[in-house]
Amino acid sequence: MTRATECGTALRVWVARPLPAGARTAERVAGLGHRPLLAPVLDLALSGAPAPEGPFDALVLTSASAVPALAGSPLAALPAYCVGARTASAARAAGLGAVHEAGGDALALADLIGRTLPRGARLLHAAGRERKDEPGDTLAARGYRLTVWVAYAARPLPALPEPVAEALGNDSLDVALHYSRRSAATALGLARAAGQEEAFRRVAHHCLSADVAAPLVAAGILSHVVAVRPDEDALLAGLPSAGPRPMPSDTPMPSDSDAEASPALRPGRERC
């Protein structure tokens, strides 16, 4: 078994997630007994673009990163339809209007809106500059009028963070946590530009979803696992415990495990 799969071993875990969420994740990783390396590869900032003129019937939020752009504005009084628990929690903390929480992905969000709002409702999607087609395509097909407002933008760092380059250089990095497809692709690109691609490939990459893992799969990186649900609890459940004694590498995983190996997972990288 590798260091990244030995139960009872404190792992060096790269948290590539942007701030401020990355800091919360690093705290959780430390709470599990591991050693977090907080080094985002994307810098999130509000876009400064003015909100479109309404009126609107509700907000659509697919990321907590959009919430600061809404806090304290007249739009904050609108019902907010949030993709999952983390976004809903941020919306409530910012004092947004009635907050509705979907099951964690864009199609679940579209279904929630379809069950609670009439066709033809006017929706404002506060989104990032780079975004996916969903839930917009599904909502439009179902007769909703969706306006997209680019409320924030994620900018890649110009170079691999120095602590990560050092850890890759001395082969002391065990796990990388990836929360978005763009973050995973950026991390790979920065590692490649820094001449650390081979070391990057040796790291066990834990991804929030199959979509997040896609750039790694495309690059032929086999050492990755995908959370069975697209939420942080499921992702962090894939990290081995830093307390109990190691299990043999051929010990089967419980059927209710919160993380599952990618079909392309390299033999010998089983999870504890």
C-alpha positions in Angstrom: 0.0 0.0 0.0 1.1 3.6 -0.6 1.4 6.3 2.0 -1.9 7.7 0.6 -3.7 4.5 1.5 -2.1 3.4 4.8 -4.6 3.7 7.6 -3.1 5.2 10.7 -0.7 7.4 8.7 -1.0 11.1 8.8 -1.0 12.2 5.2 0.2 15.5 3.6 -3.0 16.7 1.9 -3.0 19.5 -0.7 -6.2 21.6 -0.5 -6.3 23.3 -3.9 -9.7 24.8 -3.2 -10.0 28.7 -3.4 -10.4 30.8 -0.2 -12.3 31.2 2.0 -13.8 27.7 1.6 -10.4 26.2 1.3 -9.5 27.3 4.8 -12.6 25.5 6.2 -11.6 22.4 4.3 -8.0 22.6 5.6 -9.4 22.7 9.2 -11.5 19.6 8.6 -8.5 17.8 7.1 -6.5 18.7 10.2 -9.3 17.5 12.4 -9.1 14.1 10.7 -5.5 13.8 11.9 -3.8 14.7 8.5 -1.5 17.6 7.6 -3.2 20.0 5.2 -1.3 22.1 2.7 -3.6 25.0 1.9 -2.6 26.3 -1.5 -5.4 27.4 -3.9 -4.7 27.5 -7.6 -7.6 29.8 -8.4 -8.2 33.2 -7.0 -11.9 34.1 -6.6 -13.1 37.7 -6.8 -16.3 39.5 -7.4 -16.7 40.6 -11.0 -18.0 44.1 -10.2 -20.6 43.7 -13.0 -23.9 45.4 -12.1 -26.8 43.1 -11.6 -29.3 43.0 -14.5 -32.5 44.9 -14.2 -35.5 42.8 -13.0 -38.0 42.2 -11.9 -37.1 38.6 -11.0 -39.0 36.0 -9.1 -36.1 34.0 -7.6 -32.4 33.6 -7.5 -30.5 30.5 -8.8 -27.3 29.8 -7.0 -24.9 27.1 -8.1 -22.0 28.2 -5.9 -21.5 29.8 -2.5 -19.0 32.1 -4.2 -21.9 34.2 -5.7 -23.4 34.9 -2.3 -21.2 37.9 -1.3 -22.3 39.8 -4.5 -25.9 39.5 -3.3 -25.6 40.2 0.4 -27.1 43.5 1.4 -28.6 44.2 -2.1 -32.3 44.4 -3.0 -31.9 41.0 -4.7 -31.2 39.4 -1.3 -34.9 39.5 -0.5 -35.7 37.1 -3.4 -36.2 33.4 -2.7 -32.8 31.6 -3.3 -32.7 28.2 -4.9 -29.3 26.7 -4.0 -27.6 23.7 -5.5 -26.6 22.1 -2.2 -26.0 22.4 1.5 -22.9 24.5 1.4 -24.4 27.1 -0.9 -27.6 27.1 1.1 -25.7 27.6 4.4 -23.8 30.6 2.9 -27.1 32.1 1.6 -28.7 31.8 5.1 -25.6 33.3 6.8 -25.7 36.3 4.4 -29.4 36.9 5.2 -30.8 36.0 1.9 -34.6 35.5 1.6 -36.2 32.1 1.8 -33.5 29.6 1.0 -34.3 26.3 -0.8 -31.8 23.6 -0.9 -31.4 21.0 -3.7 -29.6 17.7 -3.6 -26.2 18.7 -4.6 -26.1 18.9 -8.4 -27.5 21.1 -11.2 -30.2 18.7 -12.4 -31.5 18.3 -8.8 -31.6 22.1 -8.6 -33.6 22.3 -11.8 -36.0 19.6 -10.5 -36.5 21.5 -7.2 -37.4 24.7 -9.2 -39.7 22.7 -11.4 -41.6 21.4 -8.4 -42.0 24.8 -6.6 -42.1 27.6 -9.2 -44.5 28.0 -12.1 -43.4 27.8 -15.7 -42.5 31.2 -17.0 -41.0 32.4 -13.7 -38.2 34.9 -14.1 -34.9 33.6 -12.6 -31.6 35.3 -12.0 -28.6 32.9 -12.0 -25.7 34.6 -10.1 -22.8 32.6 -11.5 -19.1 32.6 -12.2 -17.6 33.6 -15.5 -16.8 30.0 -16.3 -19.9 27.9 -15.8 -21.6 24.8 -17.0 -24.7 24.6 -19.2 -26.8 23.2 -16.4 -29.2 24.0 -14.8 -29.8 26.7 -17.4 -30.5 24.4 -20.4 -33.0 22.3 -18.4 -34.7 25.3 -17.0 -35.0 26.9 -20.4 -36.4 23.7 -21.9 -39.0 23.7 -19.2 -40.2 27.2 -19.9 -38.4 29.2 -17.3 -36.9 32.6 -18.2 -33.3 32.6 -16.9 -31.0 35.5 -16.9 -27.3 34.9 -16.1 -25.4 37.5 -14.1 -21.6 37.0 -13.9 -21.2 37.8 -10.2 -17.7 36.5 -9.7 -14.7 35.1 -11.5 -12.0 32.6 -10.8 -8.5 33.5 -12.0 -5.8 30.9 -12.3 -2.6 31.6 -10.4 0.4 32.4 -12.7 2.5 29.7 -11.2 2.3 26.6 -9.0 2.3 27.7 -5.3 5.8 27.4 -4.0 4.9 25.1 -1.0 3.3 22.7 -3.5 6.2 22.8 -5.9 8.6 22.0 -2.9 6.4 19.1 -1.7 6.2 17.6 -5.2 9.9 18.1 -5.6 10.7 16.0 -2.6 7.9 13.6 -3.1 6.2 14.4 0.3 2.7 15.1 -1.0 0.3 12.2 -0.6 -3.2 13.5 -1.5 -4.7 16.4 -3.5 -8.4 17.4 -3.0 -10.1 18.8 -6.1 -13.5 20.5 -5.8 -14.0 21.8 -9.4 -13.1 20.7 -12.9 -11.3 24.0 -13.6 -9.3 23.7 -10.4 -8.2 20.2 -11.2 -7.2 21.2 -14.8 -5.4 24.3 -13.5 -3.5 22.3 -10.9 -2.4 19.9 -13.6 -1.4 22.7 -15.9 0.6 24.5 -13.3 2.4 21.3 -12.2 3.3 20.6 -15.8 4.6 24.1 -16.3 6.7 23.8 -13.2 8.3 20.5 -14.5 6.5 18.5 -11.7 4.0 16.6 -13.8 5.5 13.2 -13.0 5.4 13.9 -9.3 1.8 15.2 -9.7 0.8 11.9 -11.2 2.1 10.0 -8.2 -0.2 11.9 -5.9 -3.6 10.3 -5.0 -6.2 12.8 -6.4 -9.5 12.8 -4.6 -12.3 14.5 -6.7 -15.7 15.8 -5.7 -17.3 14.2 -8.8 -16.6 12.4 -12.0 -16.9 15.8 -13.8 -14.2 17.2 -11.6 -11.9 14.3 -12.3 -12.4 14.6 -16.1 -9.2 16.6 -16.8 -7.2 14.1 -14.8 -8.8 11.2 -16.7 -8.1 12.9 -20.0 -4.4 13.2 -19.0 -4.2 9.5 -18.2 -3.8 10.1 -14.4 -5.1 6.8 -12.9 -4.4 7.6 -9.2 -7.7 9.2 -8.4 -10.9 8.5 -6.5 -14.3 10.0 -6.9 -16.7 10.8 -4.1 -19.9 8.8 -4.3 -21.9 12.0 -3.6 -20.9 15.5 -4.7 -20.4 16.9 -1.2 -17.5 17.5 1.1 -18.5 14.9 3.7 -18.4 12.2 1.0 -15.1 13.5 -0.4 -13.3 13.6 3.0 -14.7 10.2 3.9 -12.4 8.9 1.2 -9.3 9.8 3.3 -8.1 7.0 5.4 -8.3 7.4 9.2 -5.1 8.6 10.8 -5.9 6.6 13.9 -6.7 2.8 13.6 -4.2 0.1 12.6 -3.8 -0.5 8.9 -5.9 -3.1 7.1 -4.4 -5.4 4.6 -4.5 -4.1 1.1 -6.8 -6.9 -0.1 -9.5 -6.1 2.6 -12.8 -5.3 0.8 -14.4 -1.9 1.3 -17.7 -1.8 3.2 -20.6 -1.4 0.8 -21.8 1.8 2.4 -18.4 3.6 2.0 -18.7 7.3 1.2 -16.1 7.2 -1.5 -15.6 5.0 -4.4 -12.6 4.2 -6.6 -12.6 5.4 -10.1 -12.9 2.5 -12.6 -9.5 3.5 -13.8 -7.9 3.4 -10.3 -4.5 2.0 -10.4 -4.2 -1.5 -8.8 -2.5 -1.1 -5.4 -4.1 2.2 -4.7 -7.1 0.8 -2.8 -8.6 2.9 -0.1 -8.4 2.0 3.6 
